[in-house]
Amino acid sequence: SADFDNKPDSLFFSDGQRRIDFVLVYEDETKKMTHKRIDRKKQKRKRQVYESNLINNGLQLEATRSVLDEKLVFVKVHAPWEVLCTYAEVMHIKLPLQPDDLKTRESAFNWFTSLFRVDENIIKPEQEFFTAPFEKEHLSNFYIQDKDTFFNPATRSRIVHFILSRVEYATKNNVKKFGINKLLDSGIYKAAFPLHDSSFRHPSTDPACPSERYLLYREWAHPKNIFKLQPLDFIRKYYGEKIGIYFAWLGFYTNMLIVAAFVGVGCFLYGCLTKDNCTWSQEVCDPNIGGNIIMCPQCDKVCTYWNLTSTCESSKKLCIFDSFGTLVFAVFMGIWVTLFLEFWKRRQAELEYEWDTVEYLEQEEQVRPEYEAQCTHVVMNEITQQEEHVPYTACGKCIRMTFCASAVFFWILLIIASVIGIIVYRLSVFLVFSATLSRHINGTQAIHKYLTPQTATSVTASLISFVVIMVLNIIYEKVAILITDFELPRTQTDYENSLTTKMFLFQFVNYYSSCFYIAFFKGKFVGHPGNPVYWLGKYRNEECDPGGCLLELTTQLAIIVGGKAIWNNIQEVLLPWVKNLIGRYCADARSEKIVPRWEHDYHLQPIGKLGLFYEYLEMVIQFGFVTLFVASFPLAPLLALFNNMLEIRLDAWKLTTQFRRMVPQKAQDIGAWQPIMQGIAILAVVTNAMIIAFTSDMIPRLVYYWSFSVPPYGSHSSHTMKGYINNTLSVFNISDFRNASKPSSPWFGNQTTCRYRDFRYPPGHQHQYEHNIYYWHVIAAKLAFIIVMEHVIYFVKFIISYIIPDVSQKTKSKVKREKYLTQKLLHENDLKVVKKTMGKIADKIIKGVDSTFRPKSE
């Protein structure tokens, strides 16, 4: 035990020599009066056993009581050189052999990117090395200039965390209990974390400290750097590869969005410029055409007849989004997605080489301690022909997988059921609002204008759906973790990939169901006014807004993409900030004392068990909105671009200022998110083709233009869009209403018919109210369009992914060069050792090898 030496920025034990690699925090049982005495004794015994086992494993500990809170004790952990070397070999950590001698070619593009790069005088570029997995016996081969800096702080804390996760603290019924995670869960320790190296507000007072956290905050997390490139190597050095690769991916995705946003804005502007030449919208707004068309009521009893010109404004807006520009943009986005994924694979391969994770998974990744603990079954390894311990037999594994899959499936069905429940709610409440709103709100016209039955229904349904989604989300997260724990994946990467897939499937249904409903189901199966389709026998199916469902889908997307971004950013920034503010306020109220670095860090927020999962999820869900429904909202990539530029800095700000330093972790790639995005990319082609075919009116307009405006079906002499509105609205005789559907409001005028959106024969025809020839032409054209568009885009996608190699030629040659040099270096050094020990004999042997045919010198 040692007292605090009043050096707030010190990262060393009280002797000033041994570096703190990890900090454990616990509450002193003697000062705690909450638990029973027996419990306190048990906890203390477990902790003492654990700490003595840590010392037996070679770690050095020093305890210091808290400055602000008498109850808290901080245990500082230091790993000496010997321990670091031993475990670096066990963990196959790659360390430098010699400086990298490969010349990097300066590209013409480099001078342009240098304008956006972080100043190299402030954050110096990392020196490149050739590396090899560490081996103690080859210690002399490694590039060791200083034993204290050979293992950088991130690697040191990784090694210490590896030991902490595997040391036991109790044995119960012949089962060993071990690992810091279980001790944290049971409350024996309050926290365990590596230290930040300085405050983020100012550099460390210790001149030997590089103040990397301060530099990261100033040059990366600060909002002033919003247009600068990220110092990825520096992020990786401080936080490890896992966080490094997240920010590399996020930055790459944001850069690719610039192109998509540019094209999207172009298509949107094209729509704005051509909206005045939109013949069908002009017909809707024309008092002599649209003004004379009386439409049938959209629901039973309470809805009234209405005039087509009331949809004039929405038809003008629709012209912007329902134009040829949208079709071009949908095709472009199908190809953009492929380019993004293929170029990301190349970028990832470069990072794998630069960050030494190329062969990481085969060699380096350790088995999870929870998996090791369950290994009771013996099997024969097919490769080594040796016995191996595994936690379950093949049959046991099948049972586990079946159980897990069915549990996930059950939850997905549960959320689909909640979506259906909300649709039924919308249908039933629409009737109530239609009946009551008009009666109860008398007075101002303004309220009437905005608080329509449709609006009231949509707003309340959205709020209920939001609450249901949030509640199910909280419960499902716990269930998904339980299921994955039961599944018992072998390594941490397997665990995270399994959990990611389960969580994403759920979130996919959660977030996208409303958009899929509006795009592909709403207003598609409504029958006709004389014979409407009912849900569950009593709720009449929802019809699209008079302007069509495409505009509604656009609105829904704009609200979700914009609203979600604002909500997430506020939540991400405010929550940790408020928690830390409260923590700091409570601490400051007690004292004006100098506080050590470890105590400052203890009051920061811990990173949750899911780590970066929610950061990735937020971005991949956004990626889905940008690709799946882009045909209805070409501005989505622009919104996403603005959000992401902010998101990078907010995530960086959060990591550097609000959270404790994470244990640095290796990661080779973005894990299960890669196949998830590939799945979204394939699905996006189908959804966009179907939105253009079924949700927009592009195909019916084309069919009318080329076939039905001219003889034999039409009366115009040349192809035209004139008469389109009249042609696409069917006629209904009001005497054919059923009693249940007949509107209660009086009929105005002396007309006996009303119109509705569909392609059916008029009353009096021998096939009255059945689908007419136009309908079948349109259906055939829609299906042909989907098949052609899909096949064309898939073919182009296939060609692109075939042409662009996953690993660039430059990276391939670097990897080969490193392998060659490593083998040569290790081989030569072995020869030098042989030469030393065998002296002249070795000299003669080497000379003999060099000059087999040279005449002897003696």
Secondary structure in CASP SS format (residue, H / E / C, confidence):
PFRMAT SS
TARGET T0000
AUTHOR 0000-0000-0000
METHOD secondary structure of the structure
MODEL  1
S C 1.00
A C 1.00
D C 1.00
F C 1.00
D C 1.00
N C 1.00
K C 1.00
P C 1.00
D C 1.00
S C 1.00
L C 1.00
F E 1.00
F C 1.00
S C 1.00
D C 1.00
G C 1.00
Q C 1.00
R C 1.00
R E 1.00
I C 1.00
D C 1.00
F E 1.00
V E 1.00
L E 1.00
V E 1.00
Y E 1.00
E E 1.00
D C 1.00
E H 1.00
T H 1.00
K H 1.00
K C 1.00
M C 1.00
T C 1.00
H C 1.00
K C 1.00
R H 1.00
I H 1.00
D H 1.00
R H 1.00
K H 1.00
K H 1.00
Q H 1.00
K H 1.00
R H 1.00
K H 1.00
R H 1.00
Q H 1.00
V H 1.00
Y H 1.00
E H 1.00
S H 1.00
N H 1.00
L H 1.00
I H 1.00
N H 1.00
N C 1.00
G C 1.00
L C 1.00
Q E 1.00
L E 1.00
E E 1.00
A E 1.00
T E 1.00
R E 1.00
S C 1.00
V C 1.00
L C 1.00
D C 1.00
E C 1.00
K C 1.00
L E 1.00
V E 1.00
F E 1.00
V E 1.00
K E 1.00
V E 1.00
H E 1.00
A C 1.00
P C 1.00
W H 1.00
E H 1.00
V H 1.00
L H 1.00
C H 1.00
T H 1.00
Y H 1.00
A H 1.00
E H 1.00
V H 1.00
M C 1.00
H C 1.00
I C 1.00
K E 1.00
L E 1.00
P E 1.00
L E 1.00
Q E 1.00
P E 1.00
D C 1.00
D C 1.00
L C 1.00
K C 1.00
T C 1.00
R C 1.00
E C 1.00
S C 1.00
A H 1.00
F H 1.00
N H 1.00
W H 1.00
F H 1.00
T H 1.00
S H 1.00
L C 1.00
F C 1.00
R C 1.00
V C 1.00
D C 1.00
E C 1.00
N C 1.00
I C 1.00
I C 1.00
K C 1.00
P C 1.00
E C 1.00
Q C 1.00
E C 1.00
F E 1.00
F E 1.00
T E 1.00
A E 1.00
P E 1.00
F C 1.00
E C 1.00
K H 1.00
E H 1.00
H H 1.00
L H 1.00
S H 1.00
N H 1.00
F C 1.00
Y C 1.00
I C 1.00
Q C 1.00
D C 1.00
K H 1.00
D H 1.00
T H 1.00
F H 1.00
F C 1.00
N C 1.00
P H 1.00
A H 1.00
T H 1.00
R H 1.00
S H 1.00
R H 1.00
I H 1.00
V H 1.00
H H 1.00
F H 1.00
I H 1.00
L H 1.00
S C 1.00
R C 1.00
V C 1.00
E E 1.00
Y E 1.00
A E 1.00
T E 1.00
K E 1.00
N C 1.00
N C 1.00
V E 1.00
K E 1.00
K E 1.00
F E 1.00
G C 1.00
I H 1.00
N H 1.00
K H 1.00
L H 1.00
L H 1.00
D H 1.00
S C 1.00
G C 1.00
I C 1.00
Y C 1.00
K C 1.00
A E 1.00
A E 1.00
F E 1.00
P C 1.00
L C 1.00
H C 1.00
D C 1.00
S C 1.00
S C 1.00
F C 1.00
R C 1.00
H C 1.00
P C 1.00
S C 1.00
T C 1.00
D C 1.00
P C 1.00
A C 1.00
C C 1.00
P C 1.00
S C 1.00
E H 1.00
R H 1.00
Y H 1.00
L H 1.00
L H 1.00
Y H 1.00
R H 1.00
E H 1.00
W H 1.00
A H 1.00
H C 1.00
P H 1.00
K H 1.00
N H 1.00
I C 1.00
F C 1.00
K C 1.00
L C 1.00
Q C 1.00
P C 1.00
L H 1.00
D H 1.00
F H 1.00
I H 1.00
R H 1.00
K H 1.00
Y H 1.00
Y H 1.00
G C 1.00
E H 1.00
K H 1.00
I H 1.00
G H 1.00
I H 1.00
Y H 1.00
F H 1.00
A H 1.00
W H 1.00
L H 1.00
G H 1.00
F H 1.00
Y H 1.00
T H 1.00
N H 1.00
M H 1.00
L H 1.00
I H 1.00
V H 1.00
A H 1.00
A H 1.00
F H 1.00
V H 1.00
G H 1.00
V H 1.00
G H 1.00
C H 1.00
F H 1.00
L H 1.00
Y H 1.00
G H 1.00
C H 1.00
L H 1.00
T H 1.00
K H 1.00
D H 1.00
N H 1.00
C C 1.00
T H 1.00
W H 1.00
S H 1.00
Q H 1.00
E H 1.00
V H 1.00
C H 1.00
D C 1.00
P C 1.00
N C 1.00
I C 1.00
G H 1.00
G H 1.00
N H 1.00
I C 1.00
I E 1.00
M E 1.00
C C 1.00
P C 1.00
Q C 1.00
C C 1.00
D C 1.00
K C 1.00
V C 1.00
C C 1.00
T C 1.00
Y C 1.00
W E 1.00
N E 1.00
L H 1.00
T H 1.00
S H 1.00
T H 1.00
C H 1.00
E H 1.00
S H 1.00
S H 1.00
K H 1.00
K H 1.00
L H 1.00
C H 1.00
I H 1.00
F H 1.00
D C 1.00
S C 1.00
F H 1.00
G H 1.00
T H 1.00
L H 1.00
V H 1.00
F H 1.00
A H 1.00
V H 1.00
F H 1.00
M H 1.00
G H 1.00
I H 1.00
W H 1.00
V H 1.00
T H 1.00
L H 1.00
F H 1.00
L H 1.00
E H 1.00
F H 1.00
W H 1.00
K H 1.00
R H 1.00
R H 1.00
Q H 1.00
A H 1.00
E H 1.00
L H 1.00
E H 1.00
Y H 1.00
E H 1.00
W C 1.00
D C 1.00
T C 1.00
V C 1.00
E C 1.00
Y H 1.00
L H 1.00
E H 1.00
Q H 1.00
E C 1.00
E C 1.00
Q C 1.00
V E 1.00
R C 1.00
P H 1.00
E H 1.00
Y H 1.00
E H 1.00
A H 1.00
Q C 1.00
C C 1.00
T C 1.00
H E 1.00
V E 1.00
V E 1.00
M E 1.00
N C 1.00
E C 1.00
I C 1.00
T C 1.00
Q C 1.00
Q C 1.00
E E 1.00
E E 1.00
H E 1.00
V E 1.00
P C 1.00
Y C 1.00
T C 1.00
A H 1.00
C H 1.00
G H 1.00
K H 1.00
C H 1.00
I H 1.00
R H 1.00
M H 1.00
T H 1.00
F H 1.00
C H 1.00
A H 1.00
S H 1.00
A H 1.00
V H 1.00
F H 1.00
F H 1.00
W H 1.00
I H 1.00
L H 1.00
L H 1.00
I H 1.00
I H 1.00
A H 1.00
S H 1.00
V H 1.00
I H 1.00
G H 1.00
I H 1.00
I H 1.00
V H 1.00
Y H 1.00
R H 1.00
L H 1.00
S H 1.00
V H 1.00
F H 1.00
L H 1.00
V H 1.00
F H 1.00
S H 1.00
A H 1.00
T H 1.00
L H 1.00
S H 1.00
R H 1.00
H H 1.00
I C 1.00
N C 1.00
G C 1.00
T C 1.00
Q H 1.00
A H 1.00
I H 1.00
H H 1.00
K H 1.00
Y H 1.00
L C 1.00
T C 1.00
P H 1.00
Q H 1.00
T H 1.00
A H 1.00
T H 1.00
S H 1.00
V H 1.00
T H 1.00
A H 1.00
S H 1.00
L H 1.00
I H 1.00
S H 1.00
F H 1.00
V H 1.00
V H 1.00
I H 1.00
M H 1.00
V H 1.00
L H 1.00
N H 1.00
I H 1.00
I H 1.00
Y H 1.00
E H 1.00
K H 1.00
V H 1.00
A H 1.00
I H 1.00
L H 1.00
I H 1.00
T H 1.00
D H 1.00
F H 1.00
E H 1.00
L C 1.00
P C 1.00
R C 1.00
T E 1.00
Q H 1.00
T H 1.00
D H 1.00
Y H 1.00
E H 1.00
N H 1.00
S H 1.00
L H 1.00
T H 1.00
T H 1.00
K H 1.00
M H 1.00
F H 1.00
L H 1.00
F H 1.00
Q H 1.00
F H 1.00
V H 1.00
N H 1.00
Y H 1.00
Y H 1.00
S H 1.00
S H 1.00
C H 1.00
F H 1.00
Y H 1.00
I H 1.00
A H 1.00
F H 1.00
F C 1.00
K C 1.00
G C 1.00
K C 1.00
F C 1.00
V C 1.00
G E 1.00
H E 1.00
P C 1.00
G C 1.00
N E 1.00
P E 1.00
V C 1.00
Y E 1.00
W E 1.00
L C 1.00
G C 1.00
K C 1.00
Y E 1.00
R E 1.00
N C 1.00
E C 1.00
E C 1.00
C C 1.00
D C 1.00
P C 1.00
G C 1.00
G C 1.00
C H 1.00
L H 1.00
L H 1.00
E H 1.00
L H 1.00
T H 1.00
T H 1.00
Q H 1.00
L H 1.00
A H 1.00
I H 1.00
I H 1.00
V H 1.00
G H 1.00
G H 1.00
K H 1.00
A H 1.00
I H 1.00
W H 1.00
N H 1.00
N H 1.00
I H 1.00
Q H 1.00
E H 1.00
V H 1.00
L H 1.00
L H 1.00
P H 1.00
W H 1.00
V H 1.00
K H 1.00
N H 1.00
L H 1.00
I H 1.00
G H 1.00
R H 1.00
Y H 1.00
C H 1.00
A H 1.00
D H 1.00
A H 1.00
R H 1.00
S C 1.00
E C 1.00
K C 1.00
I C 1.00
V C 1.00
P C 1.00
R H 1.00
W H 1.00
E H 1.00
H H 1.00
D H 1.00
Y H 1.00
H C 1.00
L C 1.00
Q E 1.00
P C 1.00
I C 1.00
G C 1.00
K C 1.00
L C 1.00
G C 1.00
L C 1.00
F H 1.00
Y H 1.00
E H 1.00
Y H 1.00
L H 1.00
E H 1.00
M H 1.00
V H 1.00
I H 1.00
Q H 1.00
F H 1.00
G H 1.00
F H 1.00
V H 1.00
T H 1.00
L H 1.00
F C 1.00
V C 1.00
A C 1.00
S C 1.00
F C 1.00
P C 1.00
L C 1.00
A H 1.00
P H 1.00
L H 1.00
L H 1.00
A H 1.00
L H 1.00
F H 1.00
N H 1.00
N H 1.00
M H 1.00
L H 1.00
E H 1.00
I H 1.00
R H 1.00
L H 1.00
D H 1.00
A H 1.00
W H 1.00
K H 1.00
L H 1.00
T H 1.00
T H 1.00
Q H 1.00
F E 1.00
R C 1.00
R C 1.00
M C 1.00
V C 1.00
P C 1.00
Q C 1.00
K C 1.00
A C 1.00
Q C 1.00
D C 1.00
I C 1.00
G C 1.00
A C 1.00
W H 1.00
Q H 1.00
P H 1.00
I H 1.00
M H 1.00
Q H 1.00
G H 1.00
I H 1.00
A H 1.00
I H 1.00
L H 1.00
A H 1.00
V H 1.00
V H 1.00
T H 1.00
N H 1.00
A H 1.00
M H 1.00
I H 1.00
I H 1.00
A H 1.00
F H 1.00
T H 1.00
S C 1.00
D C 1.00
M H 1.00
I H 1.00
P H 1.00
R H 1.00
L H 1.00
V H 1.00
Y H 1.00
Y H 1.00
W H 1.00
S H 1.00
F H 1.00
S C 1.00
V C 1.00
P C 1.00
P C 1.00
Y C 1.00
G C 1.00
S C 1.00
H C 1.00
S C 1.00
S C 1.00
H C 1.00
T C 1.00
M C 1.00
K C 1.00
G C 1.00
Y H 1.00
I H 1.00
N H 1.00
N H 1.00
T H 1.00
L E 1.00
S E 1.00
V E 1.00
F E 1.00
N E 1.00
I H 1.00
S H 1.00
D H 1.00
F C 1.00
R C 1.00
N C 1.00
A C 1.00
S C 1.00
K C 1.00
P C 1.00
S C 1.00
S C 1.00
P C 1.00
W C 1.00
F C 1.00
G C 1.00
N C 1.00
Q C 1.00
T C 1.00
T E 1.00
C E 1.00
R E 1.00
Y E 1.00
R E 1.00
D C 1.00
F C 1.00
R E 1.00
Y C 1.00
P C 1.00
P C 1.00
G C 1.00
H C 1.00
Q C 1.00
H C 1.00
Q C 1.00
Y C 1.00
E C 1.00
H E 1.00
N C 1.00
I H 1.00
Y H 1.00
Y H 1.00
W H 1.00
H H 1.00
V H 1.00
I H 1.00
A H 1.00
A H 1.00
K H 1.00
L H 1.00
A H 1.00
F H 1.00
I H 1.00
I H 1.00
V H 1.00
M H 1.00
E H 1.00
H H 1.00
V H 1.00
I H 1.00
Y H 1.00
F H 1.00
V H 1.00
K H 1.00
F H 1.00
I H 1.00
I H 1.00
S H 1.00
Y H 1.00
I H 1.00
I C 1.00
P C 1.00
D C 1.00
V C 1.00
S C 1.00
Q H 1.00
K H 1.00
T H 1.00
K H 1.00
S H 1.00
K H 1.00
V H 1.00
K H 1.00
R H 1.00
E H 1.00
K H 1.00
Y H 1.00
L H 1.00
T H 1.00
Q H 1.00
K H 1.00
L H 1.00
L H 1.00
H H 1.00
E H 1.00
N H 1.00
D H 1.00
L H 1.00
K H 1.00
V H 1.00
V H 1.00
K H 1.00
K H 1.00
T H 1.00
M H 1.00
G H 1.00
K H 1.00
I H 1.00
A H 1.00
D H 1.00
K H 1.00
I H 1.00
I H 1.00
K H 1.00
G H 1.00
V H 1.00
D H 1.00
S C 1.00
T C 1.00
F C 1.00
R C 1.00
P C 1.00
K C 1.00
S C 1.00
E C 1.00
END
